[in-house]
């Protein structure tokens, strides 16, 4: 069994779509990433469906990014917090395989601590990436061909524009801005939101 969902999902049971929404954890009313994973978690633990990961290879074409634009702090925040939330929740579920997503107060506190630990670890890794990137920029500037190679100068400009102390501080601030009450409300309402979605969907059909 799995609770992983990638960009290509084959659904054999229509109820996985009609009974379960993609719901995302929110910071100040703004969705973060991993709603697709939450869809899998609800279907597996609350709807008691079977979710399996399969080795299907597909070609992924990434979007082009304007190198002059400032780093997209909100997008990075959404990824770090969303993946941290998912990791903290799945850590709990690994030790509670019979869970129906009905969490006690102690459960919520345990999951929240796990979420925060994962976010801290992700921020440490991101900080190392910033240091490495700035180190690469400094090395490139010392190359003999740097003054004459336009593409090298453009690469250095991208690195210097993106990997700044200000950018990292802003990301760190955004990633730690969520409140305990937001975690509690989300975890306490997973099942009711799924049922509301199911009832609304059935109402639209009839």
N, C-alpha and C positions, 0 to 999 in steps of 0.2 A: 504494500500500500504506500501511497505517496500523497503529499499535499503540495507538490510542485506543479505549476502550470506555466508553460512557456507560451510563445507567440502562436504556436500551432497546436490546437486542442481538438481532439476528436471526441465528440459527445455521443454516446450510445443510448443514454437515457434522457429523454426530453425533459423530465422533471428536474434535472440538474439545472436547466435553464429557466423553467417556469416557476420553480419553488425557491430558488436561491439567487439573490442579487450579488453584484460586485459592490461590496461596501468597503470603504477605506477609513482608516484612522485619520482624524483631522486635528490640525493645529490652528486654533483661532478660526475655525470654520472652513479651513482650506484642506482639501484632500492631499495626503501623501501617497506614495506608491505602494504597490503590492495588494491592490484590491482583488487582482486575479487569484492571488494565493489565498486570500480570505474566502473567496468563493469556493476554493477546494477544501479549506478547513471546515467550512459550514457543511458542505456536502458530505464530507467524510464523517465528521464527529456528531453533527446534529441530524442530518438526513440519513446517516448510516449507509452511504453509497461507497462504492469501491473506486478509488482514484489510483491510476497507475502511470508511471513515467515510462515512456518508450524511446528507444534510440533512433528517432527519425531525424535525419540530417537535412537541413534546409539552408539555402543561401540567404544571408542577411546583408542588405545594403544599408549602411548607416547614412544618416542625414548629414549634409554639408553644414558646417558651422562657420559663421563669419568670424575670422580670427581677430578682427579689430574690436569686436564687441566685448565688453567686460564679461568676466566669468558669470554664468547663470547660477547665482547663489541659491535661489529658491529651488531650482531643479536638483541641485546637489543635496539640499536639505531634504527634499521629498524622497530622494533615493536612500540617504543614510537613515533617516528616521523610519521610513517605511520598511526597509530591510531589517533594521534593529528591532522594530516592533514585531515583525514576522518571526525573527530568530528567537526573541524572548518568549513569544507565545508557543512556538514549536518546541522549545526546550521543556516547557511545562508539560506539553501534550505527550512528549516522548516518555515521560514518567507517569503519565495518567492516560493510558491508552483507551480506557473505557469512558473518558470524559464525554459529556453531552453539551459542553460549553456553558454549563450553569456553574458560575464561579462563586466561591465564598469570598468574604472580605480578605482572609489570609491568602487565598489563591491569587487575588488581584494584586496584593502587595508583593507576592513572590514574582509574579509575571512582570510587574513594573520594575522591580530591581533587576531582573534579567534584561529587560529592554534597555535600561540605562547603562548596564554593563556592556552590552553589545554596541551601543552608540559610542561610548567612551573608547572602546577598542577600534571602532571604525575611524574615529577622529584621530587617534594616534597614528594609524596607518596613513590617513590623509596628510597629516603633518609631515611624515617622512617623505611622501610623494612631493610635497611642496619643497622640502629641502633638496631632494634629488634634482628636481626640475630647475631650481635656481642654481644649483651647482653645475648642471649641464650648460645653462646659459653662460655662466662665467667661463667655463672651459672653451665654449665655442668662440667667445669674444677674443680669446688668446690665440686662436688659430691664425696662421699667416694669411690664409685666404679670406679671412672674415671681412676685411676692408673692401675686397673686390667682388665677393660673391653675394649677389642680391638676395637669392633665396635663403641663404644662411642668415642674413640680416633680418629677413622677414620672420624666420623661425624664432630667432632670439626676441624679436619684438612681441610675438605671440606669448612666449614664455614669460617675459617681463610684465606684460599687460595682465596676464591671468594669475600667475602664482605670486601674489603679493601678500604681505602681512595683513593688510587691510581686508583682503578677500578671505583669508583664513579666519580672521577674527569675526567677520560677519557670518561665515558659515557656522562657526562654533556657537555663536550667539543664537542663530536660528535653530540649530539642532538641539539646543537645551532649553528652548522657550516653551515647550509643552508643559501642561499642568497635570498633576496627579488626578484631578477631577475629570480631565479629558480621557485619561486612560480608564478610569473607573466607569465612566458613562458608556464608553465604547464597549468594553467587555461585558457590562451588565445588560446591554441592549442588543447583542448580536442575534440572539434567537428571536426576539420580538420583531426586529427589523426584517428578518428572513420571513417570518410568518405574515407580517404586514405586506411584504412584497408578493408573497404567494396569493394572499387573499385579494389584493388589488389586481393581479394578473388574471385570476379566475373571474373576477368581477368584470373586467374588460372583455373577456371572451363571451360571457353570457349577456 
